Amino acid sequence: ELAQIGVTGLAVMGSNIARNFANHGHTVALHNRSVAKTDALISEHGSEGTFIRTETIEEFVAALAKPRRVLIMVKAGDPTDAVIEELAGAMEEGDIIIDGGNALYTDTIRREAAMKERGLLFVGAGISGGEEGALNGPSIMPGGPAESYKALGPLLESIAAQVDGTPCCTHIGPDGSGHFVKMVHNGIEYADMQLIGEAYNLFRDALGYTPAQVADVFTEWNDGDLESYLVEITAEVLRQVDAKTGQPLVDVIVDAAEQKGTGRWTVKAALDLGVPVTGIAEAVFARALSGSRAQRKAAVGLASGSLADKPTDAEQFTHDISRALYASKIVAYAQGFDQIAAGSAEYDWNLHPGDLATIWRGGCIIRARFLDRIKDAYEDNAELPSLILAPYFRDAIENAIDSWRRVVITAASLGIPVPAFASSLSYYDALRAERLPAALTQGQRDFFGAHTYERTDSEGKFHTLWSGDRSEVEA
Ligand code: 6PG
């Protein structure tokens, strides 16, 4: 019997996805650089389904039904290129290579073009949901040639998470689009985590709550419009007690956040596209700042000022924080969707934001009740200029705005850092402003560099003769 799918790279994500395919009745060919991992998977989980054990790439490829479908689950970067090269050498025209790692989308564009020349279909698939998702149902974002989805779609959809009977997997668009979208997903994940962290910090430092008390608040929030995987696991992390010290685990963990790179990529790409993803950028920078351990150590004890106005009504402030979190989260998603629209335009991908909201409702790290609202918003109006302008979100922010401001004011007066709450609020205020100080920026640029400006009352470009008689000329 030949396998419907092959998986190469059997670390945790790869093994779990292979098992997920097998659990759904597909025969799975297994390959790993060292055979020990393949054997371990078969000895521990072989009874879950039908696996074919292979040692060499040739054996692996020969075990697959045509068109051959191979999912690569190895480290992004050079290791991925090496495996692709080996596979391409052994495969035939019309076969499909799927890269399920967190690849940089520009690498995926390059690889897809190279494989196309060799008659192979290359699919860059973003896969989200961590280890548990890989096993029980991830959210899958496959890009690549549309024809690849005919042979691959049903297989991927069968192992994806399902929400209301709809699989969390759809063909995203050409070449690098799947990995681009996964990258922005991760950027939003960073923003969401940072916002949750700021909320947590306010409970600790403004209200003096213990981690367990904050956990209770998050558990309660998970019953309302903030319901999400990240809010749910936050409560679990905060409730965890360290066996060694008896302290809350969160107080024992070093407060320096690491990153593997997808958040940083999101911001870099956004800079090139000219899209202000301020929430994601603040989140990436907040991780970097937390990691500047020597600087932080040297700065402890710097002046804080004395405008300490602790909130007196804990219930009111808890409500305020929940609204600041919700409103800032809307901003982060709005910005992420703006970046997806900009990427789509830049690369001619023709992406559909509503589809993304649909497949992010389950399986992935940012899954949340809120995604249903985003899906509805794009169903009502696929051309929304900003998610913030959808009636539901516009009203949600209107209901949150005073709370949001109170949180930022309180944090500033107490000296508690809230970079993402504060910058999201400023973004919102800038977006809705009738006039921005950018007019002054243009005046300054014209002054020192004759860079010209446009006028509000007539067409064309103008320049003021700043070092002459200061009359205006048309440029
Ligand atoms: C997911 C996660 C996953 C991974 C990130 C973590 O969607 O399943 O985003 O891709 O956990 O790589 O990223 P950092 O290590 O950069 O925080």
Residues whose N, C-alpha, C, O or C-beta is under 5 A from the ligand:
A	BS01	6PG	I127 S128 G129 G130 N186 E258 Q259 K260 G261 T262 I365
